[in-house]
Amino acid sequence: MSENPVAPENAVVPESPAASDSKGKREGKENGKFPRGIWVRLFAYLIAGHVFAGFLYLLFEMGAK
């Protein structure tokens, strides 16, 4: 006996995000462009990564002396 209490004929299959959109586009991506928030976050991470790398470089330079 199956552990599933829902009969197969009464089961609801969820739709994929692409199927629920009438135009077939993913949410937040219009005309092949990424949303502005992704570009802002990418820019912030790149700047923060370079600042952190510069700080580590400074620490190694100071430690070498």
N, C-alpha and C positions, 0 to 999 in steps of 0.2 A: 504494500500500500504506500502511496506517495505521501510525503510530508507536506506537500504544497496544498493549502486549503482552498485555493482558487481553481475552479474548473478551467481547463484550457480554452473552452469556448467563451468564457467570461473574462479572460485575461486582457489587459490593456497594454499595448505595445507603445512605449514612448516614442515620439517623433524625434528625429535628429534635428539639430539647429538649422541645418541647410534646408531640410524639408519643410520646416515651419515658416520659413521666409518665402513670401510669394515670388520674389525675384530671384531667389537662389543665391543671394549674396550673404556673406557672413556679417554678423552684427559688428559695427565699428570699422568696417573696411569698405570704403566706397571707391569705385573706379580704380581699384588696384593700389590705392594709397593707404598707408598705415595711419592710425589715429594720431593726433597731435600729442597726446599724452605719452605715447611710446617714444616719440622723438625727444621729448623733454626729459623723460626718465633716462634714456640712453645717453643723452648729453650730460646729465647730472652724474651718472655712474662713471662716464669716461673722465670727467673733471675730477671727481672724488678719487678715482683709481690713480690718476696721475699725481694728485696731491699726496696720497698715501705712499706711492712709490718714491716720490721725491723726499718725503720724510724718512723713509727707510734708508735711502741713499745717504741722506745727511747723517743719520745715526751711524752708519757704517764708516763714513768718512771721518766723523769725529772720534769714533772708537779706534780707528787705525792710527791716530796721532798720539 
